[in-house]
Amino acid sequence: MIQFGCSERLYRNVIGPLVQVGLFAPAEQCSAAATLGILYFIILAHQKNFDLVWCRGTLREKIFEPWMDSMRTRGCEFLDGRRVTDFIYDEERCCISDVVCGKETYSAGAVVLAVGISTLQELIKNSILCNREEFLKVLNLASIDVVSVKLWFDKKVTVPNVSNACSGFGDSLAWTFFDLNKIYDEHKDDSATVIQADFYHANELMPLKDDQVVAKAVSYLSKCIKDFSTATVMDHKIRRFPKSLTHFFPGSYKYMMRGFTSFPNLFMAGDWITTRHGSWSQERSYVTGLEAANRVVDYLGDGSFSKIIPVEEDEPHIEALRTVNRRFNEIRAQLPLSDYFLQ
């Protein structure tokens, strides 16, 4: 970034923290392609709607539980506590015929693996997937730890912004914190301040005891908003998610998978799956899920295809700059020794 005209201060105070929060790791540990991709998607491509819309409660209770109830009414069955351990391959039909979950086996016409990297890596090591090159490459990928801290304080603390992205308190740690009194309906009338802080690349926090994590979280909050230093934590809830986020490290792209595999009826979904759709993060997970569902419909020849909304087109000034840059490169390519004189 610095070699392209970004000042050290801008990089340190703006670009670096954005990358660290957006890709969950220090900028120097992130792929340049992923860095440019997420900065473009979040900032340049969406200047009119840069602020996010936050769920009015937990994603589980507001989105996933109603969604699952809706699917149950349509005949979908959810098998809780079943972990996929292997697959049975039908040599005659050249496809997966069954999914193995420990001592239980389930017949399958098609399979979608919508899992994170670390979960898939464990499955690969202990299943027939290890016989395919595309899955062996996944073992080269890496994941990032997350620690989520929810704090109840004994008094009201004014938090200027509902959502806040932070870094700079440790070279490897990035974090966000949210004012749940303004986001969650269940906390809007609380007399105390309720804060949720999510720490990314949190390897240093994972082994700590809860009270140590709380002390660090309050210390970081106090550096952002001084009133937290005089507030007392009345209650807390800490959740640890080891290796739960994708690490887009330099060179990682060549190890990532596409939505289809060498098994004709096995498909993939997730934020780390490569796709021509320009989305990122949770949106990419959703889009690749729809793409996987469409592939299942196509493979089985039954069902209806989901409509996938494309990413918005570039705003006029961004498209104009793209055009100017493209034409400049075309003209430059026609000049003798252009690569030598124009660098």
Secondary structure in CASP SS format (residue, H / E / C, confidence):
PFRMAT SS
TARGET T0000
AUTHOR 0000-0000-0000
METHOD secondary structure of the structure
MODEL  1
M C 1.00
I H 1.00
Q H 1.00
F H 1.00
G C 1.00
C C 1.00
S C 1.00
E H 1.00
R H 1.00
L H 1.00
Y H 1.00
R H 1.00
N H 1.00
V H 1.00
I H 1.00
G H 1.00
P H 1.00
L H 1.00
V H 1.00
Q H 1.00
V H 1.00
G H 1.00
L C 1.00
F C 1.00
A C 1.00
P C 1.00
A H 1.00
E H 1.00
Q H 1.00
C C 1.00
S C 1.00
A H 1.00
A H 1.00
A H 1.00
T H 1.00
L H 1.00
G H 1.00
I H 1.00
L H 1.00
Y H 1.00
F H 1.00
I H 1.00
I C 1.00
L H 1.00
A H 1.00
H H 1.00
Q C 1.00
K C 1.00
N C 1.00
F C 1.00
D C 1.00
L C 1.00
V C 1.00
W C 1.00
C C 1.00
R C 1.00
G C 1.00
T C 1.00
L H 1.00
R H 1.00
E H 1.00
K H 1.00
I H 1.00
F H 1.00
E H 1.00
P H 1.00
W H 1.00
M H 1.00
D H 1.00
S H 1.00
M H 1.00
R H 1.00
T H 1.00
R C 1.00
G C 1.00
C C 1.00
E C 1.00
F C 1.00
L C 1.00
D C 1.00
G C 1.00
R C 1.00
R C 1.00
V C 1.00
T C 1.00
D E 1.00
F E 1.00
I E 1.00
Y E 1.00
D E 1.00
E C 1.00
E C 1.00
R C 1.00
C C 1.00
C E 1.00
I E 1.00
S E 1.00
D E 1.00
V E 1.00
V E 1.00
C E 1.00
G C 1.00
K C 1.00
E E 1.00
T E 1.00
Y E 1.00
S E 1.00
A C 1.00
G C 1.00
A C 1.00
V E 1.00
V E 1.00
L E 1.00
A C 1.00
V C 1.00
G C 1.00
I H 1.00
S H 1.00
T H 1.00
L H 1.00
Q H 1.00
E H 1.00
L H 1.00
I H 1.00
K H 1.00
N C 1.00
S C 1.00
I H 1.00
L H 1.00
C H 1.00
N H 1.00
R C 1.00
E H 1.00
E H 1.00
F H 1.00
L H 1.00
K H 1.00
V H 1.00
L H 1.00
N H 1.00
L C 1.00
A C 1.00
S E 1.00
I E 1.00
D E 1.00
V E 1.00
V E 1.00
S E 1.00
V E 1.00
K E 1.00
L E 1.00
W E 1.00
F E 1.00
D C 1.00
K C 1.00
K C 1.00
V C 1.00
T C 1.00
V C 1.00
P C 1.00
N C 1.00
V C 1.00
S E 1.00
N E 1.00
A E 1.00
C E 1.00
S E 1.00
G C 1.00
F C 1.00
G C 1.00
D C 1.00
S C 1.00
L C 1.00
A E 1.00
W E 1.00
T E 1.00
F E 1.00
F E 1.00
D E 1.00
L H 1.00
N H 1.00
K H 1.00
I H 1.00
Y C 1.00
D H 1.00
E H 1.00
H H 1.00
K C 1.00
D C 1.00
D C 1.00
S C 1.00
A C 1.00
T C 1.00
V E 1.00
I E 1.00
Q E 1.00
A E 1.00
D E 1.00
F E 1.00
Y E 1.00
H C 1.00
A C 1.00
N C 1.00
E C 1.00
L C 1.00
M C 1.00
P C 1.00
L C 1.00
K C 1.00
D H 1.00
D H 1.00
Q H 1.00
V H 1.00
V H 1.00
A H 1.00
K H 1.00
A H 1.00
V H 1.00
S H 1.00
Y H 1.00
L H 1.00
S H 1.00
K H 1.00
C H 1.00
I C 1.00
K H 1.00
D H 1.00
F H 1.00
S H 1.00
T H 1.00
A C 1.00
T C 1.00
V E 1.00
M E 1.00
D E 1.00
H E 1.00
K E 1.00
I E 1.00
R E 1.00
R E 1.00
F E 1.00
P E 1.00
K E 1.00
S E 1.00
L E 1.00
T E 1.00
H C 1.00
F C 1.00
F C 1.00
P C 1.00
G C 1.00
S H 1.00
Y H 1.00
K H 1.00
Y H 1.00
M C 1.00
M C 1.00
R C 1.00
G C 1.00
F E 1.00
T C 1.00
S C 1.00
F C 1.00
P C 1.00
N C 1.00
L E 1.00
F E 1.00
M E 1.00
A C 1.00
G C 1.00
D C 1.00
W C 1.00
I C 1.00
T C 1.00
T C 1.00
R C 1.00
H C 1.00
G C 1.00
S C 1.00
W C 1.00
S H 1.00
Q H 1.00
E H 1.00
R H 1.00
S H 1.00
Y H 1.00
V H 1.00
T H 1.00
G H 1.00
L H 1.00
E H 1.00
A H 1.00
A H 1.00
N H 1.00
R H 1.00
V H 1.00
V H 1.00
D H 1.00
Y H 1.00
L H 1.00
G C 1.00
D C 1.00
G C 1.00
S C 1.00
F C 1.00
S C 1.00
K C 1.00
I C 1.00
I C 1.00
P C 1.00
V C 1.00
E C 1.00
E C 1.00
D C 1.00
E C 1.00
P H 1.00
H H 1.00
I H 1.00
E H 1.00
A H 1.00
L H 1.00
R H 1.00
T H 1.00
V H 1.00
N H 1.00
R H 1.00
R H 1.00
F H 1.00
N H 1.00
E H 1.00
I H 1.00
R H 1.00
A H 1.00
Q H 1.00
L C 1.00
P C 1.00
L C 1.00
S H 1.00
D H 1.00
Y H 1.00
F H 1.00
L C 1.00
Q C 1.00
END
